[in-house]
Amino acid sequence: MIDFFQSIDQQLFLFFNGFHNPFFDTIMSAISSKSLWIPLYLLFIWLLWKVYNRGFWLPLIIVVFVVAVADASSVHLFKNVFERLRPCHNPQLLELVHTVDGKCGGQYGFVSSHAANMFSIATIMWLFIRKRFHKSYLWLSFWAALVAYSRVYLGVHYPGDILGGAALGMLVGLLGYSLFLALPCKKINCSGKEEYKP
């Protein structure tokens, strides 16, 4: 059964990884980079401030904590445990995998840290701002999925790595928000309403 799913995963990978050209090589490399999204992260901070006013610092700390947990979990609880080779490190696929500038990353790829991190941010940001920005889940989900897809395009992750990372990220995001709600909030409104409560 495991071999069957791995076979399907490889076939899906080769299908999605096969759509490449020099233009999208550049685009997907940029999408996968961390520096491109710095303005978006600054927007996230602004959105938290719009919802929580002076109390935005606590949700912000929770967001940073959630990302750190998602990132560490993806490595220590999955990559180092399952030790599944990235497609670009798989000897059976070396002649078929399209990479950009020879970049492949670490040896193991399950689960994708990019997917875990992006979906953890998307999940907890939506939970924090959903009452003020009702349709934020649309662009947050699209953003996280786009970054995750770029990892398949670049040849460093299977679709299964992405799905596993996304599931991990959403779970960590939900747990992070549950932690936030459990805190004795005396100086912010934990319900996520717009007004600031001193």
N, CA, C and O of each residue as an XYZ file, in Angstrom:
792
protein
N       0.828     -1.200      0.000
C       0.000      0.000      0.000
C       0.870      1.260      0.000
O       0.605      2.214     -0.732
N       1.915      1.243      0.839
C       2.813      2.396      0.894
C       3.493      2.602     -0.454
O       3.634      3.729     -0.928
N       3.915      1.482     -1.068
C       4.557      1.568     -2.382
C       3.604      2.153     -3.420
O       4.023      2.908     -4.297
N       2.324      1.803     -3.320
C       1.331      2.323     -4.254
C       1.219      3.838     -4.143
O       1.230      4.547     -5.149
N       1.111      4.328     -2.904
C       0.982      5.773     -2.690
C       2.258      6.506     -3.097
O       2.193      7.613     -3.633
N       3.407      5.902     -2.849
C       4.662      6.523     -3.261
C       4.754      6.605     -4.777
O       5.260      7.582     -5.328
N       4.260      5.569     -5.443
C       4.259      5.569     -6.898
C       3.366      6.684     -7.445
O       3.750      7.391     -8.376
N       2.172      6.839     -6.861
C       1.260      7.904     -7.269
C       1.893      9.265     -7.010
O       1.792     10.178     -7.829
N       2.545      9.384     -5.864
C       3.192     10.642     -5.494
C       4.288     11.003     -6.501
O       4.416     12.161     -6.899
N       5.059     10.024     -6.900
C       6.121     10.277     -7.874
C       5.544     10.676     -9.227
O       6.067     11.571     -9.891
N       4.474     10.017     -9.630
C       3.856     10.346    -10.907
C       3.284     11.763    -10.896
O       3.431     12.506    -11.867
N       2.631     12.132     -9.791
C       2.114     13.490     -9.674
C       3.251     14.506     -9.665
O       3.150     15.571    -10.274
N       4.325     14.167     -8.973
C       5.479     15.061     -8.948
C       6.023     15.305    -10.351
O       6.239     16.451    -10.745
N       6.242     14.236    -11.099
C       6.794     14.370    -12.447
C       5.851     15.156    -13.354
O       6.299     15.880    -14.243
N       4.553     15.014    -13.131
C       3.572     15.757    -13.922
C       3.692     17.256    -13.654
O       3.827     18.050    -14.585
N       3.641     17.641    -12.369
C       3.686     19.061    -12.015
C       5.078     19.666    -12.229
O       5.201     20.820    -12.640
N       6.102     18.896    -11.953
C       7.465     19.382    -12.128
C       7.812     19.550    -13.608
O       8.744     20.275    -13.957
N       7.048     18.870    -14.477
C       7.343     18.910    -15.899
C       6.954     20.205    -16.588
O       7.403     20.479    -17.701
N       6.112     21.010    -15.927
C       5.701     22.288    -16.516
C       6.729     23.362    -16.173
O       6.562     24.090    -15.194
N       7.766     23.461    -16.955
C       8.812     24.435    -16.630
C       9.322     25.126    -17.887
O       9.302     24.577    -18.988
N       9.778     26.345    -17.674
C      10.448     27.124    -18.712
C      11.289     28.184    -18.009
O      11.100     28.403    -16.813
N      12.200     28.841    -18.697
C      13.101     29.813    -18.046
C      12.370     30.930    -17.306
O      12.820     31.374    -16.250
N      11.237     31.388    -17.860
C      10.492     32.474    -17.211
C       9.973     32.033    -15.843
O      10.173     32.719    -14.841
N       9.300     30.872    -15.816
C       8.745     30.399    -14.555
C       9.836     29.890    -13.610
O       9.625     29.852    -12.398
N      10.980     29.504    -14.135
C      12.104     29.172    -13.252
C      12.432     30.362    -12.368
O      12.630     30.218    -11.161
N      12.487     31.539    -12.978
C      12.789     32.762    -12.233
C      11.672     33.112    -11.267
O      11.923     33.473    -10.118
N      10.429     33.002    -11.742
C       9.276     33.352    -10.912
C       9.169     32.434     -9.702
O       8.992     32.904     -8.578
N       9.274     31.136     -9.924
C       9.115     30.183     -8.836
C      10.276     30.247     -7.841
O      10.085     30.021     -6.646
N      11.459     30.550     -8.329
C      12.593     30.728     -7.416
C      12.338     31.905     -6.487
O      12.632     31.842     -5.293
N      11.783     32.986     -7.049
C      11.475     34.163     -6.235
C      10.366     33.859     -5.234
O      10.454     34.247     -4.069
N       9.314     33.161     -5.691
C       8.198     32.822     -4.811
C       8.662     31.957     -3.648
O       8.150     32.081     -2.535
N       9.624     31.088     -3.901
C      10.119     30.175     -2.874
C      11.085     30.837     -1.903
O      11.378     30.280     -0.845
N      11.580     32.015     -2.252
C      12.552     32.686     -1.393
C      11.862     33.373     -0.213
O      10.671     33.677     -0.272
N      12.604     33.608      0.832
C      12.043     34.243      2.022
C      11.980     35.758      1.890
O      11.046     36.387      2.386
N      12.963     36.342      1.226
C      13.062     37.797      1.178
C      11.913     38.439      0.398
O      11.524     39.568      0.694
N      11.367     37.733     -0.594
C      10.282     38.294     -1.395
C       9.075     38.659     -0.542
O       8.363     39.615     -0.848
N       8.841     37.904      0.523
C       7.610     38.052      1.292
C       7.743     38.972      2.496
O       6.810     39.073      3.293
N       8.869     39.639      2.648
C       9.033     40.567      3.769
C       7.941     41.641      3.777
O       7.380     41.917      4.837
N       7.618     42.260      2.627
C       6.515     43.239      2.651
C       5.188     42.627      3.106
O       4.402     43.285      3.787
N       4.940     41.376      2.735
C       3.707     40.720      3.165
C       3.708     40.503      4.670
O       2.676     40.669      5.321
N       4.849     40.134      5.227
C       4.925     39.951      6.672
C       4.679     41.268      7.411
O       4.062     41.286      8.476
N       5.167     42.365      6.836
C       4.891     43.683      7.414
C       3.394     43.991      7.337
O       2.834     44.604      8.245
N       2.752     43.562      6.247
C       1.296     43.720      6.132
C       0.586     42.922      7.215
O      -0.402     43.392      7.779
N       1.071     41.730      7.514
C       0.474     40.922      8.569
C       0.508     41.668      9.905
O      -0.470     41.673     10.653
N       1.640     42.289     10.184
C       1.763     43.052     11.433
C       0.746     44.184     11.459
O       0.101     44.431     12.478
N       0.611     44.872     10.320
C      -0.367     45.971     10.234
C      -1.791     45.465     10.441
O      -2.586     46.107     11.128
N      -2.115     44.314      9.850
C      -3.451     43.741     10.009
C      -3.738     43.389     11.464
O      -4.845     43.608     11.954
N      -2.736     42.845     12.151
C      -2.912     42.534     13.577
C      -3.139     43.814     14.375
O      -3.941     43.842     15.308
N      -2.427     44.866     13.998
C      -2.609     46.150     14.685
C      -4.006     46.708     14.424
O      -4.623     47.281     15.321
N      -4.508     46.542     13.194
C      -5.846     47.029     12.865
C      -6.913     46.327     13.690
O      -7.920     46.936     14.048
N      -6.703     45.062     13.992
C      -7.692     44.294     14.746
C      -7.522     44.478     16.249
O      -8.503     44.636     16.976
N      -6.264     44.456     16.716
C      -6.014     44.442     18.159
C      -5.433     45.739     18.707
O      -5.198     45.857     19.910
N      -5.201     46.709     17.831
C      -4.661     47.991     18.243
C      -3.368     47.796     19.028
O      -2.486     47.057     18.590
N      -3.246     48.446     20.179
C      -1.981     48.365     20.938
C      -1.697     46.970     21.482
O      -0.573     46.677     21.891
N      -2.703     46.116     21.487
C      -2.506     44.755     21.971
C      -2.034     43.786     20.898
O      -2.035     42.574     21.112
N      -1.623     44.320     19.723
C      -1.241     43.449     18.607
C      -0.005     42.611     18.917
O       0.218     41.580     18.283
N       0.795     43.041     19.878
C       2.074     42.371     20.153
C       1.872     40.923     20.597
O       2.689     40.064     20.264
N       0.809     40.637     21.336
C       0.603     39.261     21.806
C       0.250     38.311     20.647
O       0.861     37.247     20.540
N      -0.710     38.657     19.782
C      -0.926     37.812     18.601
C       0.333     37.669     17.752
O       0.594     36.601     17.197
N       1.109     38.741     17.651
C       2.332     38.677     16.860
C       3.314     37.669     17.449
O       3.932     36.899     16.714
N       3.457     37.673     18.764
C       4.338     36.710     19.427
C       3.842     35.286     19.178
O       4.639     34.377     18.944
N       2.516     35.096     19.230
C       1.947     33.773     18.981
C       2.228     33.325     17.553
O       2.535     32.156     17.324
N       2.127     34.240     16.588
C       2.418     33.902     15.190
C       3.865     33.435     15.055
O       4.132     32.409     14.429
N       4.793     34.178     15.637
C       6.207     33.807     15.571
C       6.441     32.459     16.240
O       7.192     31.626     15.732
N       5.800     32.252     17.371
C       5.921     30.974     18.093
C       5.395     29.820     17.248
O       6.020     28.762     17.181
N       4.258     30.018     16.608
C       3.644     28.979     15.776
C       4.563     28.595     14.620
O       4.741     27.411     14.333
N       5.142     29.586     13.961
C       6.047     29.304     12.842
C       7.272     28.523     13.328
O       7.714     27.577     12.676
N       7.812     28.929     14.476
C       8.976     28.236     15.025
C       8.654     26.775     15.333
O       9.461     25.885     15.062
N       7.469     26.533     15.901
C       7.058     25.159     16.219
C       6.850     24.354     14.944
O       7.287     23.207     14.854
N       6.182     24.951     13.954
C       5.941     24.252     12.689
C       7.252     23.898     12.010
O       7.415     22.786     11.509
N       8.178     24.830     11.992
C       9.467     24.603     11.337
C      10.257     23.502     12.038
O      10.771     22.588     11.393
N      10.350     23.597     13.362
C      11.107     22.603     14.121
C      10.453     21.223     14.025
O      11.144     20.212     13.901
N       9.119     21.185     14.083
C       8.408     19.911     14.003
C       8.611     19.240     12.649
O       8.782     18.023     12.572
N       8.591     20.037     11.585
C       8.747     19.467     10.247
C      10.096     18.784     10.074
O      10.227     17.826      9.312
N      11.097     19.288     10.792
C      12.444     18.709     10.697
C      12.626     17.550     11.669
O      12.988     16.445     11.266
N      12.375     17.805     12.946
C      12.732     16.831     13.980
C      11.701     15.713     14.164
O      12.050     14.615     14.598
N      10.438     15.988     13.836
C       9.413     14.955     14.002
C       9.077     14.241     12.697
O       8.398     13.214     12.705
N       9.551     14.783     11.581
C       9.206     14.178     10.292
C      10.431     13.900      9.428
O      10.736     12.738      9.161
N      11.138     14.936      8.987
C      12.274     14.711      8.088
C      13.287     13.742      8.691
O      13.711     12.790      8.036
N      13.667     13.986      9.927
C      14.693     13.157     10.565
C      14.173     11.799     11.018
O      14.958     10.925     11.385
N      12.866     11.619     10.995
C      12.262     10.344     11.401
C      11.970      9.472     10.178
O      12.344      8.300     10.147
N      11.308     10.036      9.184
C      10.912      9.257      8.005
C      12.050      9.121      6.989
O      12.119      8.135      6.255
N      12.934     10.113      6.954
C      14.120     10.068      6.084
C      13.754      9.729      4.638
O      14.377      8.871      4.013
N      12.768     10.393      4.137
C      12.364     10.207      2.735
C      13.175     11.152      1.853
O      13.142     12.367      2.048
N      13.887     10.609      0.904
C      14.733     11.418      0.038
C      13.905     12.412     -0.766
O      12.815     12.092     -1.240
N      14.433     13.609     -0.910
C      13.807     14.560     -1.819
C      13.863     13.993     -3.235
O      14.748     13.194     -3.538
N      12.940     14.388     -4.105
C      12.985     13.877     -5.481
C      14.298     14.193     -6.190
O      14.779     13.397     -6.996
N      14.873     15.344     -5.892
C      16.137     15.722     -6.529
C      17.323     14.957     -5.954
O      18.431     15.057     -6.481
N      17.113     14.193     -4.880
C      18.152     13.329     -4.316
C      17.858     11.846     -4.574
O      18.652     10.975     -4.218
N      16.723     11.579     -5.190
C      16.319     10.191     -5.458
C      17.066      9.674     -6.691
O      16.863     10.195     -7.788
N      17.922      8.664     -6.535
C      18.709      8.158     -7.680
C      17.847      7.706     -8.856
O      18.284      7.761    -10.005
N      16.614      7.257     -8.568
C      15.737      6.766     -9.633
C      15.150      7.901    -10.482
O      14.659      7.669    -11.587
N      15.207      9.118     -9.959
C      14.564     10.242    -10.650
C      15.543     11.310    -11.128
O      15.129     12.307    -11.721
N      16.816     11.115    -10.880
C      17.796     12.166    -11.154
C      17.729     12.676    -12.591
O      17.899     13.872    -12.826
N      17.488     11.801    -13.542
C      17.461     12.205    -14.948
C      16.129     12.850    -15.342
O      16.001     13.396    -16.437
N      15.146     12.785    -14.451
C      13.810     13.279    -14.789
C      13.429     14.560    -14.057
O      12.531     15.282    -14.490
N      14.109     14.841    -12.951
C      13.745     15.982    -12.109
C      14.310     17.278    -12.688
O      15.481     17.362    -13.059
N      13.443     18.277    -12.750
C      13.876     19.614    -13.163
C      14.137     20.453    -11.917
O      13.231     20.677    -11.114
N      15.361     20.911    -11.757
C      15.702     21.825    -10.671
C      16.161     23.145    -11.282
O      16.380     23.236    -12.490
N      16.304     24.147    -10.453
C      16.737     25.469    -10.905
C      18.061     25.806    -10.243
O      18.173     25.815     -9.017
N      19.056     26.081    -11.061
C      20.401     26.428    -10.583
C      20.998     25.323     -9.713
O      21.849     25.591     -8.866
N      20.557     24.089     -9.918
C      21.121     22.968     -9.186
C      20.794     22.934     -7.710
O      21.404     22.173     -6.959
N      19.839     23.750     -7.277
C      19.485     23.805     -5.857
C      18.549     22.656     -5.508
O      17.545     22.417     -6.178
N      18.911     21.948     -4.430
C      18.098     20.794     -4.043
C      17.738     20.802     -2.556
O      16.741     20.189     -2.174
N      18.498     21.456     -1.730
C      18.191     21.474     -0.305
C      18.752     20.268      0.412
O      19.580     19.541     -0.137
N      18.304     20.053      1.642
C      18.776     18.937      2.442
C      18.391     17.601      1.847
O      17.666     17.536      0.855
N      18.872     16.555      2.448
C      18.678     15.225      1.877
C      17.228     14.760      1.925
O      16.737     14.139      0.983
N      16.539     15.066      3.036
C      15.192     14.530      3.231
C      14.125     15.607      3.025
O      14.359     16.794      3.254
N      12.940     15.153      2.584
C      11.919     16.131      2.219
C      10.552     15.980      2.840
O       9.706     16.853      2.649
N      10.293     14.910      3.578
C       8.961     14.728      4.169
C       9.005     15.064      5.662
O       9.663     14.374      6.441
N       8.298     16.132      6.054
C       7.383     16.961      5.284
C       8.071     18.264      4.855
O       9.164     18.584      5.321
N       7.409     19.008      3.957
C       7.953     20.274      3.498
C       7.883     21.334      4.589
O       6.802     21.657      5.081
N       9.036     21.871      4.964
C       9.061     22.941      5.966
C       8.423     24.214      5.422
O       7.753     24.937      6.160
N       8.626     24.491      4.139
C       7.983     25.662      3.533
C       6.462     25.561      3.667
O       5.803     26.516      4.077
N       5.918     24.401      3.319
C       4.469     24.219      3.400
C       3.986     24.323      4.843
O       2.972     24.965      5.116
N       4.708     23.694      5.762
C       4.323     23.751      7.172
C       4.338     25.185      7.686
O       3.414     25.609      8.380
N       5.375     25.923      7.349
C       5.498     27.299      7.829
C       4.425     28.207      7.232
O       3.773     28.964      7.952
N       4.247     28.126      5.905
C       3.290     29.011      5.251
C       1.859     28.719      5.686
O       1.082     29.646      5.918
N       1.504     27.444      5.797
C       0.134     27.118      6.202
C      -0.098     27.381      7.687
O      -1.231     27.637      8.097
N       0.950     27.322      8.493
C       0.774     27.692      9.904
C       0.495     29.192     10.012
O      -0.358     29.612     10.794
N       1.216     30.001      9.225
C       0.963     31.445      9.224
C      -0.420     31.749      8.676
O      -1.176     32.518      9.270
N      -0.752     31.139      7.538
C      -2.053     31.398      6.916
C      -3.193     31.038      7.856
O      -4.178     31.770      7.953
N      -3.061     29.910      8.550
C      -4.124     29.453      9.444
C      -4.304     30.382     10.627
O      -5.420     30.811     10.920
N      -3.214     30.693     11.307
C      -3.372     31.500     12.520
C      -3.672     32.950     12.195
O      -4.378     33.614     12.954
N      -3.148     33.460     11.077
C      -3.492     34.825     10.688
C      -4.979     34.923     10.371
O      -5.634     35.893     10.751
N      -5.510     33.927      9.680
C      -6.943     33.954      9.387
C      -7.765     33.926     10.672
O      -8.754     34.648     10.794
N      -7.364     33.104     11.619
C      -8.095     33.028     12.883
C      -8.036     34.352     13.645
O      -8.993     34.736     14.318
N      -6.908     35.037     13.531
C      -6.757     36.314     14.226
C      -7.558     37.443     13.578
O      -8.095     38.295     14.285
N      -7.646     37.463     12.265
C      -8.215     38.633     11.590
C      -9.557     38.363     10.907
O     -10.114     39.267     10.284
N     -10.080     37.155     11.009
C     -11.255     36.782     10.227
C     -12.487     37.627     10.537
O     -13.313     37.844      9.650
N     -12.633     38.109     11.773
C     -13.828     38.871     12.114
C     -13.819     40.263     11.504
O     -14.872     40.863     11.291
N     -12.632     40.771     11.227
C     -12.510     42.090     10.607
C     -12.346     41.976      9.090
O     -12.898     42.773      8.331
N     -11.581     40.973      8.666
C     -11.318     40.761      7.242
C     -11.901     39.395      6.853
O     -11.216     38.372      6.885
N     -13.169     39.414      6.491
C     -13.957     38.180      6.379
C     -13.458     37.216      5.304
O     -13.540     36.000      5.482
N     -12.951     37.732      4.211
C     -12.536     36.872      3.106
C     -11.020     36.685      3.044
O     -10.475     36.309      2.007
N     -10.362     36.947      4.141
C      -8.895     36.832      4.154
C      -8.431     35.404      3.905
O      -7.309     35.189      3.448
N      -9.290     34.419      4.203
C      -8.883     33.029      3.991
C      -8.604     32.752      2.511
O      -7.820     31.860      2.188
N      -9.240     33.509      1.610
C      -9.048     33.278      0.180
C      -7.616     33.587     -0.245
O      -6.946     32.753     -0.855
N      -7.151     34.798      0.083
C      -5.804     35.147     -0.362
C      -4.724     34.521      0.507
O      -3.618     34.277      0.027
N      -5.017     34.258      1.764
C      -4.043     33.562      2.613
C      -3.831     32.128      2.129
O      -2.700     31.646      2.076
N      -4.919     31.453      1.778
C      -4.816     30.084      1.271
C      -4.097     30.046     -0.071
O      -3.269     29.169     -0.319
N      -4.423     31.007     -0.933
C      -3.772     31.060     -2.242
C      -2.275     31.294     -2.088
O      -1.470     30.651     -2.762
N      -1.906     32.210     -1.206
C      -0.494     32.520     -0.977
C       0.259     31.287     -0.476
O       1.318     30.948     -1.006
N      -0.280     30.620      0.536
C       0.384     29.444      1.098
C       0.489     28.331      0.055
O       1.523     27.671     -0.050
N      -0.579     28.124     -0.714
C      -0.570     27.078     -1.738
C       0.421     27.396     -2.852
O       1.074     26.493     -3.374
N       0.538     28.667     -3.219
C       1.474     29.072     -4.270
C       2.915     28.812     -3.849
O       3.708     28.281     -4.626
N       3.250     29.188     -2.619
C       4.599     28.938     -2.120
C       4.859     27.435     -2.065
O       5.936     26.970     -2.440
N       3.869     26.682     -1.595
C       4.019     25.229     -1.508
C       4.219     24.617     -2.890
O       5.074     23.750     -3.069
N       3.434     25.065     -3.863
C       3.576     24.526     -5.221
C       4.957     24.827     -5.798
O       5.515     24.012     -6.533
N       5.503     25.985     -5.469
C       6.823     26.341     -5.995
C       7.875     25.316     -5.606
O       8.863     25.136     -6.318
N       7.673     24.650     -4.490
C       8.639     23.645     -4.032
C       8.592     22.399     -4.916
O       9.616     21.753     -5.136
N       7.406     22.062     -5.420
C       7.283     20.947     -6.367
C       7.881     21.363     -7.706
O       8.620     20.600     -8.329
N       7.562     22.562     -8.138
C       8.091     23.066     -9.407
C       9.618     23.046     -9.406
O      10.245     22.686    -10.402
N      10.202     23.433     -8.287
C      11.659     23.518     -8.181
C      12.319     22.157     -7.993
O      13.546     22.062     -7.960
N      11.514     21.103     -7.868
C      12.049     19.750     -7.813
C      12.543     19.292     -6.463
O      13.259     18.295     -6.369
N      12.168     20.011     -5.405
C      12.714     19.676     -4.092
C      11.712     18.957     -3.181
O      12.077     18.497     -2.099
N      10.450     18.860     -3.616
C       9.441     18.172     -2.803
C       8.431     17.445     -3.674
O       8.095     17.891     -4.771
N       7.955     16.319     -3.164
C       6.829     15.620     -3.763
C       5.526     16.300     -3.319
O       5.512     16.989     -2.298
N       4.432     16.116     -4.073
C       3.137     16.627     -3.602
C       2.772     16.102     -2.213
O       2.163     16.818     -1.418
N       3.144     14.846     -1.917
C       2.865     14.292     -0.585
C       3.590     15.041      0.518
O       3.068     15.186      1.623
N       4.798     15.518      0.220
C       5.533     16.330      1.189
C       4.779     17.626      1.479
O       4.724     18.100      2.614
N       4.201     18.181      0.413
C       3.455     19.434      0.533
C       2.182     19.237      1.348
O       1.878     20.024      2.244
N       1.443     18.178      1.027
C       0.199     17.912      1.757
C       0.473     17.642      3.230
O      -0.251     18.125      4.101
N       1.524     16.867      3.506
C       1.884     16.605      4.895
C       2.289     17.868      5.622
O       1.889     18.086      6.766
N       3.079     18.703      4.968
C       3.494     19.965      5.574
C       2.327     20.901      5.804
O       2.256     21.573      6.832
N       1.398     20.947      4.834
C       0.221     21.799      4.984
C      -0.638     21.352      6.161
O      -1.112     22.179      6.941
N      -0.836     20.045      6.285
C      -1.629     19.513      7.404
C      -0.969     19.832      8.741
O      -1.637     20.226      9.697
N       0.350     19.659      8.795
C       1.081     19.976     10.020
C       0.947     21.452     10.345
O       0.684     21.816     11.491
N       1.127     22.308      9.338
C       1.049     23.746      9.562
C      -0.318     24.182     10.063
O      -0.414     24.996     10.981
N      -1.386     23.641      9.460
C      -2.734     24.008      9.897
C      -2.997     23.540     11.320
O      -3.629     24.250     12.103
N      -2.516     22.350     11.658
C      -2.694     21.834     13.015
C      -1.976     22.713     14.028
O      -2.540     23.063     15.065
N      -0.736     23.067     13.727
C       0.028     23.914     14.640
C      -0.621     25.292     14.762
O      -0.653     25.874     15.846
N      -1.140     25.811     13.641
C      -1.831     27.093     13.685
C      -3.055     27.050     14.584
O      -3.289     27.970     15.367
N      -3.833     25.986     14.473
C      -5.020     25.828     15.323
C      -4.639     25.713     16.792
O      -5.281     26.310     17.657
N      -3.591     24.944     17.068
C      -3.145     24.798     18.458
C      -2.625     26.120     19.002
O      -2.850     26.450     20.166
N      -1.926     26.877     18.154
C      -1.424     28.178     18.580
C      -2.553     29.130     18.923
O      -2.464     29.879     19.896
N      -3.613     29.107     18.130
C      -4.756     29.983     18.418
C      -5.479     29.529     19.682
O      -5.967     30.357     20.451
N      -5.548     28.223     19.897
C      -6.157     27.713     21.130
C      -5.364     28.180     22.343
O      -5.941     28.531     23.372
N      -4.038     28.184     22.217
C      -3.182     28.698     23.286
C      -3.477     30.160     23.538
O      -3.574     30.589     24.688
N      -3.619     30.928     22.473
C      -3.921     32.353     22.593
C      -5.225     32.580     23.351
O      -5.295     33.438     24.231
N      -6.248     31.817     23.014
C      -7.544     31.975     23.673
C      -7.490     31.567     25.142
O      -8.269     32.058     25.958
N      -6.566     30.667     25.473
C      -6.468     30.188     26.855
C      -5.709     31.154     27.747
O      -5.736     31.016     28.970
N      -5.032     32.131     27.153
C      -4.256     33.080     27.949
C      -5.187     34.028     28.700
O      -6.239     34.402     28.182
N      -4.806     34.419     29.921
C      -5.609     35.391     30.672
C      -5.411     36.789     30.103
O      -4.547     37.538     30.560
N      -6.216     37.135     29.105
C      -6.016     38.398     28.388
C      -6.618     39.562     29.170
O      -7.836     39.734     29.206
N      -5.777     40.335     29.777
C      -6.244     41.473     30.556
C      -6.107     42.785     29.794
O      -6.792     43.764     30.089
N      -5.210     42.789     28.806
C      -4.956     44.050     28.118
C      -5.314     44.019     26.642
O      -5.104     45.004     25.934
N      -5.858     42.889     26.164
C      -6.351     42.852     24.794
C      -7.654     42.101     24.772
O      -7.993     41.391     25.719
N      -8.375     42.257     23.702
C      -9.650     41.566     23.540
C      -9.396     40.243     22.829
O      -9.145     40.233     21.624
N      -9.455     39.137     23.546
C      -9.120     37.828     22.969
C     -10.128     37.361     21.937
O      -9.837     36.450     21.162
N     -11.279     37.952     21.912
C     -12.277     37.513     20.945
C     -11.941     37.980     19.542
O     -12.562     37.533     18.577
N     -10.978     38.865     19.415
C     -10.575     39.320     18.094
C     -11.439     40.460     17.573
O     -11.420     40.743     16.375
N     -12.185     41.112     18.433
C     -12.980     42.250     17.990
C     -12.070     43.460     17.798
O     -10.907     43.452     18.200
N     -12.609     44.471     17.194
C     -11.776     45.583     16.758
C     -11.343     46.483     17.901
O     -10.240     47.029     17.877
N     -12.194     46.645     18.899
C     -11.882     47.636     19.921
C     -10.781     47.134     20.864
O     -10.609     45.936     21.089
N     -10.065     48.092     21.388
C      -9.005     47.783     22.339
C      -9.573     47.901     23.739
O     -10.243     48.882     24.062
N      -9.309     46.903     24.574
C      -9.838     46.919     25.935
C      -8.692     47.011     26.926
O      -7.988     46.023     27.132
N      -8.486     48.136     27.532
C      -7.387     48.290     28.512
C      -7.683     47.542     29.800
O      -6.872     47.564     30.726
